[in-house]
Amino acid sequence: MLKQLFRNSSQDVIEERLNGSRWGAFVSELLSNSGHFLIFNALSEMALMSWTDYLIHTGHYLIVGAMFAQAWYLSRPNPHRFWGNFIGPSIYTLSDLPLEGLEFFAEPNHLILWCFAVMIATSQFIRFHKPSQTATWIIPLESLTRTSMVIALYGALIYKSYPEATGWESFINILRIPHHQFIIQSTMVVGLLLGLQTLQVTSQRKKLQETAGLLRNLAQWGMGNHAVKQAVINPEELGFRRRDRAILFMDIRGFTHWCEETSPDIVAAVLNSYYRTVEPAAAKFQPLRITLTADEIMAIYATPQQAIAAARAMQNAAETLLAPHQLGAGCALHYGSVIEGLFGSDRVRTYTAIGDVVNTAKRLETATPAGEITLSDRIYQCMEEKLEVEPREPIAAKGKTEPIAAWRLK
């Protein structure tokens, strides 16, 4: 469970930078969609009464709660945009209907609420649940629909302000007054312009997110999740630092000789399957870095516990894949102080670790037979001897004055 939470946390940091936070999504939904009727209705009501009278009216708080509930749902990942747009109107209606009875539907603002809820729900369903080609016309149309809601509420305000306009014809005549026509026509033009701007911004944002997502994947493939996350939230961490790390190496035994006797197509297919099988097993335990070089896999872990668990999983995965080809992989681990950070030139860099610990881990792996896992004595001591192991003959490694004490993990 903790492993999954750690992995999700690492991904969430980057996803939040690309797509925004949950709180940001809620505010955006409230201001761009769910809160529109609340805002425009409040302005129309305040035009007829003082803002203090507006604030003491219970029904207005029902609208606030209903729209907040709708915004909360629609800001979640993958909501149903059609039914979600009815949450606010439904909560408000079911809450206020017992208080006002059928007179609830005689209020023009309530009819406007439901009428535009249907139109907005339909347009958002088409926009979010249908092919993306519809965005070129549905976004400006949706913006016009929203400005039409403003005009409808403006008409309701006029209707309430002119009690003498008892008939439809007299009401239309009032709307034909020049300053009313100017406001209505100007509002529609502004709505169309906002819709076109929203279309442009939405299209550009989508392209930027797609490009950023592709660059993120390329960066993670080349540098690893840990380095990419640090580059996003704390670039200083990528500088050279001395850290205690567990280093794991795994290499296929007899691979070079096998390649000489095997078709290149088969070699490529087996090696790629090996990567696809073993790398996910290593990734389950939150490596700071995984490097694939020919038939060798190197992984850097923060703790010996992670490295040992990964080694077991990787060895099991490798054995299943390689056994049919009479191949096997040797794996070894060492733990200690390394220098890690971004190494390279101004044009090409990679995140890795260097030092005697890395070299020693490689020497131990070279001496490990296929199908086995070798632990350095340092890792064995760090685990407080809580492992099922058996001692190996000390390993005489190149560059070492003394043989290396090692253990075979059972």
Disulfide bonds with the S-S distance in Angstrom:
none
